[in-house]
Amino acid sequence: MAILDIAQIETVSASRGVLSKLIASSFGALADWNTSRATRRALLQLSDRELEDIGLVPGDIDRIARR
């Protein structure tokens, strides 16, 4: 006769939930970093005049990219 250990199943399920959240959080952080990197790179390619047209100065680029 087979005995089903409910406590062990719940522990494994909880562990998988924590691992899934950790992986999702890691991918979210990576996506946020990549978006900031791409934004900063695009803004750095603009001339001072182009930045002025959109209401920015070169010193604003890092601040904007971190958002």
PyMOL commands that set and color helices and strands:
alter all, ss='L'
color gray80, all
select helices_A, chain A and resi 6-44+48-53+58-66
alter helices_A, ss='H'
color red, helices_A
deselect
rebuild
show_as cartoon
